[in-house]
Amino acid sequence: MAKTILAVDDSSSLRQMVAFTLKGQGFNVIEAADGEEALAKARTTPVNLVLTDQNMPRMDGITLVKSLRALPAYARTPILLLTTEAGEDMKSKGRAAGATGWLVKPFDPAKLLDVVRKVLPA
């Protein structure tokens, strides 16, 4: 059965690139434009991995990570931040919130797939 990934970014073109990359490798992809929409979707549809931007309106990525980690169903789900933020301070905040990993935009499709395969249980 295909794994489902929740792709969260306020840029529709970036969401489309991520979805295209993941769908091409057989993953199901659910898209959300911000953290609030992602949280609502995650509550109704179980996902195997969350890939989120940091800087978004309504709810940023780190707040989304904290909100998901507060839900028992997402206590151990891999959550990756895919963002332009590359500073150590922001990465530390991400780790403290419970993020599994960090990828910097612009992303390399091969690297994205490599990281996704590493963090998703078989």
Sine and cosine of phi, psi and omega as CSV:
sin_phi,cos_phi,sin_psi,cos_psi,sin_omega,cos_omega
0.00,0.00,0.69,-0.72,-0.04,-1.00
-0.93,0.36,0.61,-0.79,0.06,-1.00
-0.98,0.20,0.54,-0.84,0.00,-1.00
-0.96,-0.29,0.75,-0.66,-0.02,-1.00
-0.87,-0.49,0.72,-0.69,0.07,-1.00
-0.99,-0.11,0.91,-0.42,0.00,-1.00
-0.98,-0.20,0.86,-0.51,-0.11,-0.99
-0.85,-0.52,0.88,-0.48,0.05,-1.00
-0.28,-0.96,0.62,-0.79,0.02,-1.00
-0.98,0.21,-0.17,0.99,0.08,-1.00
-1.00,-0.04,0.92,-0.40,-0.02,-1.00
-0.91,0.42,-0.56,0.83,0.00,-1.00
-0.92,0.38,-0.61,0.79,0.03,-1.00
-0.94,0.35,-0.66,0.75,0.07,-1.00
-0.85,0.53,-0.67,0.74,-0.01,-1.00
-0.90,0.44,-0.65,0.76,0.02,-1.00
-0.91,0.41,-0.68,0.73,0.03,-1.00
-0.89,0.45,-0.74,0.67,-0.01,-1.00
-0.87,0.49,-0.69,0.73,0.01,-1.00
-0.87,0.50,-0.71,0.71,0.00,-1.00
-0.88,0.47,-0.72,0.69,-0.06,-1.00
-0.96,0.29,-0.68,0.73,0.01,-1.00
-0.89,0.46,-0.55,0.83,0.02,-1.00
-0.89,0.45,-0.32,0.95,0.02,-1.00
-0.96,-0.30,0.24,0.97,0.12,-0.99
1.00,-0.03,0.11,0.99,0.03,-1.00
-0.99,0.12,0.52,-0.85,0.20,-0.98
-1.00,0.09,0.65,-0.76,-0.02,-1.00
-0.79,-0.61,0.76,-0.65,0.13,-0.99
-0.94,-0.35,0.70,-0.71,-0.04,-1.00
-0.94,-0.35,0.55,-0.84,0.09,-1.00
-0.62,-0.79,0.58,-0.81,-0.08,-1.00
-1.00,0.04,-0.23,0.97,0.04,-1.00
-0.30,-0.95,0.08,-1.00,-0.07,-1.00
-0.89,0.46,-0.62,0.79,0.00,-1.00
-0.90,0.44,-0.71,0.70,0.03,-1.00
-0.90,0.44,-0.65,0.76,0.01,-1.00
-0.89,0.45,-0.69,0.72,0.00,-1.00
-0.89,0.46,-0.68,0.73,0.03,-1.00
-0.88,0.47,-0.69,0.72,0.00,-1.00
-0.92,0.38,-0.64,0.77,0.00,-1.00
-0.90,0.43,-0.50,0.87,0.02,-1.00
-0.95,0.31,-0.46,0.89,-0.07,-1.00
-0.97,-0.23,-0.39,0.92,-0.02,-1.00
-0.76,-0.65,0.92,-0.40,0.01,-1.00
-0.90,0.44,0.70,-0.72,0.06,-1.00
-0.83,-0.55,0.41,-0.91,-0.03,-1.00
-1.00,-0.04,-0.32,0.95,-0.01,-1.00
-0.37,-0.93,0.57,-0.82,0.07,-1.00
-0.88,-0.47,0.75,-0.66,0.04,-1.00
-0.85,-0.52,0.94,-0.35,-0.14,-0.99
-0.78,-0.63,0.55,-0.84,0.16,-0.99
-0.96,0.27,0.27,-0.96,0.09,-1.00
-1.00,-0.06,-0.81,0.59,-0.12,-0.99
-1.00,0.01,0.98,-0.20,0.00,-1.00
-0.62,-0.79,0.42,-0.91,0.09,-1.00
-0.94,0.33,0.30,-0.95,0.07,-1.00
0.93,0.36,-0.78,0.62,0.05,-1.00
-0.47,-0.88,0.84,-0.54,-0.01,-1.00
-0.99,0.17,0.11,-0.99,-0.09,-1.00
-0.90,0.44,-0.67,0.74,-0.02,-1.00
-0.92,0.39,-0.63,0.78,0.08,-1.00
-0.90,0.44,-0.62,0.78,0.07,-1.00
-0.89,0.46,-0.69,0.72,0.03,-1.00
-0.85,0.53,-0.74,0.67,0.01,-1.00
-0.87,0.49,-0.68,0.73,-0.02,-1.00
-0.90,0.43,-0.67,0.75,0.02,-1.00
-0.92,0.38,-0.67,0.74,-0.01,-1.00
-0.89,0.45,-0.40,0.91,0.02,-1.00
-0.97,0.25,-0.25,0.97,0.02,-1.00
-1.00,-0.04,0.79,-0.61,-0.02,-1.00
-0.80,0.60,-0.59,0.81,-0.03,-1.00
-0.91,0.41,-0.34,0.94,-0.05,-1.00
-0.90,-0.43,0.29,0.96,-0.01,-1.00
-0.88,0.48,-0.55,0.84,-0.05,-1.00
-0.86,-0.50,0.09,1.00,0.00,-1.00
-0.93,0.36,0.75,-0.67,0.07,-1.00
-0.88,0.47,0.72,-0.69,0.05,-1.00
-0.77,-0.64,0.87,-0.49,0.00,-1.00
-0.93,-0.36,0.68,-0.73,0.11,-0.99
-1.00,-0.09,0.79,-0.62,0.05,-1.00
-0.87,-0.49,0.97,-0.25,-0.21,-0.98
-0.48,-0.87,0.25,-0.97,0.10,-0.99
-0.98,0.19,-0.25,0.97,-0.01,-1.00
-0.95,0.31,0.89,-0.45,-0.04,-1.00
-0.86,-0.50,0.02,1.00,-0.05,-1.00
-0.94,0.33,0.52,-0.85,0.00,-1.00
-0.89,0.46,-0.56,0.83,0.01,-1.00
-0.88,0.48,-0.71,0.70,-0.01,-1.00
-0.93,0.36,-0.63,0.78,0.04,-1.00
-0.89,0.45,-0.63,0.78,0.04,-1.00
-0.90,0.44,-0.66,0.75,0.05,-1.00
-0.89,0.45,-0.63,0.77,0.03,-1.00
-0.89,0.45,-0.72,0.70,0.03,-1.00
-0.89,0.46,-0.68,0.74,-0.01,-1.00
-0.89,0.45,-0.54,0.84,0.01,-1.00
-0.97,0.26,-0.34,0.94,0.01,-1.00
0.91,-0.41,0.21,0.98,0.03,-1.00
-0.91,0.42,0.62,-0.79,0.01,-1.00
-0.98,0.19,-0.59,0.81,-0.04,-1.00
-0.29,-0.96,0.00,-1.00,-0.13,-0.99
-0.62,-0.79,0.78,-0.62,0.09,-1.00
-0.83,-0.56,0.63,-0.77,-0.05,-1.00
-0.98,-0.21,0.70,-0.71,0.09,-1.00
-0.98,0.19,0.47,-0.88,-0.10,0.99
-0.94,0.35,0.55,-0.83,-0.09,-1.00
-1.00,-0.07,0.49,-0.87,0.10,-1.00
-1.00,-0.07,0.87,-0.49,-0.05,-1.00
-0.79,0.62,-0.65,0.76,-0.01,-1.00
-0.91,0.42,-0.65,0.76,0.01,-1.00
-0.93,0.37,-0.65,0.76,0.05,-1.00
-0.84,0.54,-0.75,0.66,0.00,-1.00
-0.89,0.45,-0.62,0.79,0.02,-1.00
-0.88,0.47,-0.72,0.69,-0.01,-1.00
-0.92,0.40,-0.68,0.73,0.02,-1.00
-0.85,0.52,-0.71,0.71,0.00,-1.00
-0.91,0.41,-0.53,0.85,0.00,-1.00
-0.94,0.35,-0.62,0.79,-0.11,-0.99
-1.00,-0.04,-0.31,0.95,0.00,-1.00
-1.00,0.07,0.82,-0.58,0.06,-1.00
-0.91,0.42,0.58,-0.82,-0.05,-1.00
-0.91,0.41,0.00,0.00,0.00,0.00
